[in-house]
Amino acid sequence: MVRKVTILDLQEKKNGQHPITMVTAYDFPGALLADEAGVDMILVGDSLAMTVLGHSSTTNVTMAEMLHHCKAVSRGAKRPFLIGDMPFLSYQISAQRAVRNAGRFIKEGNMDAIKLEGGHEVLKSVQAICQAGIPVMGHLGLTPQTATKLGGYRVQAHTGVTAKKLYDEALALEAAGCFSIVLEAVPAPVARIISQKLTIPTIGIGAGNECDGQVLVFHDMLGLFDQFKPKFVKQFANLKPLILAAIKTYCQEVEARTFPAQEHTYKIDQTEFDKFLAELK
């Protein structure tokens, strides 16, 4: 039986200064690949609104859609710690609703924890969810659900005042019960100071390599989604041209009737085929 990654394992990695690996996944095949590759955590991110569902913003994805994809990921990933991303307005309206929706990620989506965005404004929801026994991952810096309020998809905490605000919010989220915090699009020196101060792990995405771990979006790191490419994304593979070429070749072979070839077809015993022809007369 596969031993599942736990919060204690993640904390031990931070304590031992062993970087934590995390990627997003949105379906069964992606989860299988991430699991086999050995990642520590999988985030079923609300980024699927853009990378999978074709929306222009993460705010469009619904609870039902998030749970649908969480279920698929949980069927494919057995070892990694699984985190479901709470969608826009699933936790901001009231702490009671936040707990109810967080519980759905655990009971229906088969997740191990949830993630939500924000600082001081979500502390009550974080506390309520943690008190209900559900692990919470925080998310500070560039928070895509409120990117419009932040002035778009741009670096955060780049002034002394905003960096101090982010620092204070990170401490507040830890005090509220978060087991980890994502720092997105934050200057590396600021992220380093926060990571050193917190006792819980930080996961960076565009926050330098001195966070306790890193996360990237599945489709970004594999070159499958090129409509929007943040500065912090590294393409570890560029699969789009390969996939595009394969589909074009398939179309060409179908049109030329070279596919399917004999090795791709099923046969019938000649006697049985003759009987079939006789039945047609």
Secondary structure, 3 states (H helix, E strand, C coil): CCCCCCHHHHHHHHHCCCCEEEEECCCHHHHHHHHHHCCCEEEECCCHHHHCCCCCCHHHCCHHHHHHHHHHHHHHCCCCEEEEECCCCCCCCCHHHHHHHHHHHHHCCCCCEEECCECHHHHHHHHHHHHCCCCEEEEEECCHHHCCCCCCCCCCCCCHHHHHHHHHHHHHHHHHCCCEEEEECCCHHHHHHHHHHCCCCEEEECCCCCCCEEEECHHHHCCCCCCCCCCCCCCCCCHHHHHHHHHHHHHHHHHCCCCCCHHHCCCCCHHHHHHHHHHHC
